[in-house]
Amino acid sequence: MRCFTFSGALAQLSRMNWRESPRVSIRNRLNCFIEHLELEERPVDVLAAMMRELHFIAAGYRRLELSAPWAISFDQAGLRGIHVVAEGRCEIAFGNDPPQLLKTGDLVIAPRADPHVLRSPDARKMTPTSSAKVAAESTGGRIVFGGGGEPAVIVCGAFVFNESDHPALSGLPRMVHVAGTDDTASRWLKGYVETLMAEALAPGPGSEVVLARLSAALITRVLRHGVENMHETGWLKGLSDPGVARALAVVHDACGEKWTIESLALVAGQSRAAFAERFHALVGEPPMHYLFRRRMREASRLLRNGRTGLARIAETVGYGSEAAFSTAFKRYSGQSPGEYRLGSGRDDV
């Protein structure tokens, strides 16, 4: 897939008067856009951009050899779970939601770190044991736990992002499930899991980095696979619609351009009304609100970096003056840009 750089085209679009005479047809606008369009070979990959922003800093895995009845809670702050049912079956439950049965070969991830419980199907009334306690009572990467009944083997992992409150996390679903019976997924899933377990059970120098990188690759692949089956709104769900995906791509690739609802709708290949409705339905917020948050997120990164002046940051994220940018940033963060920069106290990672 080829995507766009919009340097000339967007500059031209931003100069157009979208409230001018009806005699100016959509065809004329499209022709004007195409004349200034520059194609590039590099696709704009929103999922890759988001995963780079989130950035894994740690990951760890254990092989749980379980026997019914058993129940384990995963509720440590900031830890996001990944579970692969290697043998047998179990249930996963989030809060008061109905439990979901998992079978051999199934994989689930909990990217938002929502507390959840894994248990044998006969253990719904059992008080779960904390995963931290289960791990503390074992050594190495192999854990044996349970009451001696029906067996199950589950590979359980936990991973940590560099920022637990990154806005991108709100666009991820509570759970992504890949069924072991999914032939498309089974071709790539098995290799990832085998490599992760080999590294986790026989660690060596650099294992922490290896596991973090492998986890990032696996979870990115799982998210890509699960886009079509998502029910929750968010930027990831937006990627399921080609038009909305194109709009998301240009917002992430060129957030400083003078975007309007009309120009984003043009990129999406939809009418203004249809685009606004579709974007809101899938992503969970209006296009211009998403654009505002994307700009402020980029501004936050540049401020933490500490090497870019305010005037340059304002220009980079689409504001014509430091004053306008400062007002917008304070509305977003509750702090002036200068206060935020002083309080961050670290470089961006």
N, C-alpha and C positions, 0 to 999 in steps of 0.2 A: 504493500500500500504506500502510495506517495502522499505526502501531506504538504502543507503550505508554509512558506515564510510570507508574512503579510506586510513587509516594510512599505513598499510603494502602494500596494492595493489598499491597505488599511488607512494609510495617510489620505488617500483619495476618498475613501468612504467617509472618513471623519469630517471631510470638508463639504460633504453633500448635505443639502437641506432636505431632510426627510419630510418636511411639512410643505414642500413647495407644490406647485400646480399639479393636479392629477394628470396633466398631459405628459409629465415625465414618467414614462412607463417603467415597469420592473425590468423589461428587456434592456432599456437604456442603462439602468443601474448595473445590471449584470454585465453588460458589455464594458462599462467603465471599470468595473471590478476586474474583469478578466484582462483588460489591457494592462493593468498595473500589477497583475499577479506574477510572482516569481516562484516557480516550482523548485523544491529541493528534494534530495534523495532521502533524507533522514525523516522517518515518521515521528510524529509527536505521540509519545506513549504515556498517557495519563497514569496508568497503573504503575509503570516503572518510576515515573516522577514522584508519585506518592510514596512508594516503598523506599526510594532514596531519602526522602524527607524524614520518614519514620525511623529508619536506620536501626538495625539490630545491634545491641551491645552485649548480649549474653543469651545463651541457650543451653539447656541441659536435658538429658533424657534418662529414663529408667525403664527396665523391662520388668513389668509386674506379673508375677505368676500367682494367679488368684484362684480361690476355691470358695464356692457359695456356702453360706451367705456372706456377703461383704458389701461395704459401702464406704466410699472415700470422698471427702469434700475437697474442692479446690477453690480456695477463697482468699489466698494471699494477695494483698494489694499490689497491683502492677504486673502480676504474673499472668501471662496469657497462655492458655493451654492448647496442646495439640495431642490427640489421642488416636492411636491406630489399633484396631482389634485384630491381633495376629491369629488368635484361636478363640473359639467359643462365641459367647454373646454377652451383652450387658445392656444397661439402660443409662441414658444421660438425661439429667433434669436440671433446668434453670428455674430457680425460685418456685413459683406456684404454677409454672407452665406444665402441661402434660408431659410425661416422660417419653423419650423416643428410644425405640429398640435399635441397638447396633449389633451387627452380625460380623462374622469373620470377613476381613478385608476392608471393612468400613473405616473411614477416616473422618474425624471432625476437628475443627479448630474453633477456638473461642477468642477471636482477635481483640475484643473489647475488654477482656479481663473480667467479664461478668462471673460472679460466683456460680459454681455448678457442682453437681454430684454425679459420680460414676458409681454404679452398684449392680449387683446381680439382680435378675428380675424378681427374685423372691425376698428382696431385702428392703422393700418400700417403707416398712415400719421401723427399720433399724436406724439408730443414731449414727450418722457417718463419722468416721475417724478422719481427722485432718491429714491431708497429704504430707504436711510438714512432719507430723508425728510418725507417719508410716515410714517416711524417708529417713528420719533420725534413728529409727530402730534397725536400720539395715546398713550394710556397707557395700560399696561398689555400685555397679549399675544394675544389679539384679535384686529384686525384692519379692519375697514370698509372703503372702498374706491371705487370710480368710479362714473359713470354718470347716474345710475338708470335703465339701460337696462338689457340685458341678464345676469343672475347671474352666478357666479362661486365661488367656495371655494378652496383655495390653501393653503397648509401647506408649508411655506417657512422657510428654515433653512440656517444658515451660520456657517461654522466651520473653525478653524484656526489650522495649523500645527505649530510645534515648530520651523521649519526652512522653510521660504518661498521659498528659492532657493535650496532646497534639490534636488540632481540629480535624485532621484527616481520620482519626479513629472513630469519630462520631458518624462517619459515612460508611463504616464497615458493619456488617451484620453481627448479631449476637453469636450466631453459630453458622459455620459453613460445613455441610455434610457431603462427602463423596462416597457413594455406595460402592462396596466391593464388587457388586455385580455389574458395575458400569465398565463395559469393555474398553471404552475410549480412555478412561482414567487408569485402568489397571496396567496399561502398557508403560506408563511413566511412573506411576506411584510406587510400584514394587522396588524399582531401582533406588529411588530416594530413601525409602525406609530402610532398606538393607544397608545402604552406605551410612546413614545416620547411626544405626545400631552398632555397626562395626566400629565406628569411631567412639561411640559412647561407652561400649563395653571394654574397649582396649585403648584407652586414651594415651596420647603421647604429647611431645612438645607441640604447642600450637593448637591443641584440640579445641580450646575455647573459641578460637577464631574460626576453625573449620566448621564447628557445629553451628555457630552463628550464621556463617555464609550459606551452609547447606539449608538451614532453617529458613532463611530469607528466600532462597530459591524455591523451596518446597511450598511455602505459604503463598508466594506470588503465583506459583503455578496453580495452586488450589483455588485462589481467589479468581484467577482468570477462568478456570474451569467452571466455577460456580456462579458466574455472573448471570447466566440465562435463567437460573432457577431461584434467584433471590426474590424475596417478597418484601423486604424492608427497604425503605427509601434511603438514598445517599448517593455520593458521587460514583460508587462502584456500580450501583444499579443503573445509573445514568449511562454507563458504557454499553448497556444492552441495546440502546437505541442509536443507530448510526448518526443521525442528525445531532442529537444531544451530545454524543461522544465527540463529534467534530467541534462543537462549541466548547466543551470542556477542554479539549486539546488546545485550542487557541487561547483560552483564558489562562491556562497554565504556561503556555509557551510565550505569550506576549501580554501579560496582565497590564502593562503600562500603556497599551494602545487606548485610543479614545472609543471604547466600546459603547454601544447602545443596544437596546433590545432589538432594534431593526437590523443592525449590522450583524449581531450574533445570529438572528433568525436567518439572515442571508447565508451565513456560513453553514448553518444547519440545513439549508434548503427547504425551509418551512415558512409559512406565513407568520407574521408577528404574533398573532393571537394563538395559533396552534403551537408555536415554539414555546411561548411563555407558559402555556398550560402544560405541555408535555414535560418541559424541564422541571417545573415545580412538582408535578406528580411523581417523577422518577427520583429527583435529587432531594426533594423535601424542602426546598426553599426557592425563592424567585431568582432568576439569573443574575440580576444586578446585585442582590445581596450576596450571592456566591462570589461574584467578581470582587465585591468590596472586601470580603474576608480573605480571598486569595491575595489581594494587594496588601492587606495589612499583615498577612503571614509573611510575605516576601519582605516587607519593610522591617518586620521584627527580626528576621534573619540577618538583614543587612545592618541593623542597629547593634545586634549582638556581636557581629563581626568586628565592629568598632573602627573600621578603616575607611568608611564611606561617609562623606559629608551629607548633611541634611538636604541641601539643595539637590544633590545628585540622587539621593534616595527618593525624594519627592518626584523628580522627573522619571525615575525608573518605574515607579508604581503608578504613574498616570496623573500626577497632580501638577498644576501649573505654577504653584508657589509653595514655599516652605510653610506659610501661614495656613493655606488650605490643607496641606498634608498634616500639619500638627493638630489642627482641629479634628480631622478625621481619625487620626491615630489615637487621640485622647478619648474620643467617643468609643473606639474599639477596645482599648486596653485600660482606660481609667487613669493613664499616665501620659505626660508629655513625652515626645520622642527622647528628649534629653534625660528625663527621669528614668525611662525604661532602659536606656543604654547604660546609665550609671548603675542601675540595680541589677542588671543581668550578670555582670561580674565574670563572664566567661566568653570564650569564642564559640561560635556555632560549630556543631559537629555534623 
